[in-house]
Amino acid sequence: MMESRTIGDVTVVTTGPELNANVAPRARQFLEDLINGGVTKVVVDLSPLAFIDSAGLGSLISAVKTARAKGGDVRLCCLSQEVRTIFELTRLSKVFRMYADPDSAVMSFPRE
């Protein structure tokens, strides 16, 4: 489902091929556990993602709200054109900062 790795003080989470109603509750819990465990700088790598629905979007929105409440952020990278279009149509492209690759997303966070 979701895997994570750490680059400096940023945690990069890679999704599976789908982020839908079946997977979203586990994804939401995974991200919430990370953030509530003290991780405030999160990059979600969407490169494997082929399909996302409203439940999947909700899991990402929940994570970004929680992270921002704790002084952090959730940033996205590697969106396919189809997935990017969904973020644009729902205006979530104004909520999330999006990057071409994980390195750019990681480097966008301020260094401590």
Secondary structure, 3 states (H helix, E strand, C coil): CCEEEEECCEEEEECCCEECCCCHHHHHHHHHHHHHCCCCEEEEECCCCCEECHHHHHHHHHHHHHHHHCCCEEEEECCCHHHHHHHHHCCHHHCCCEECCHHHHHHCCCCC
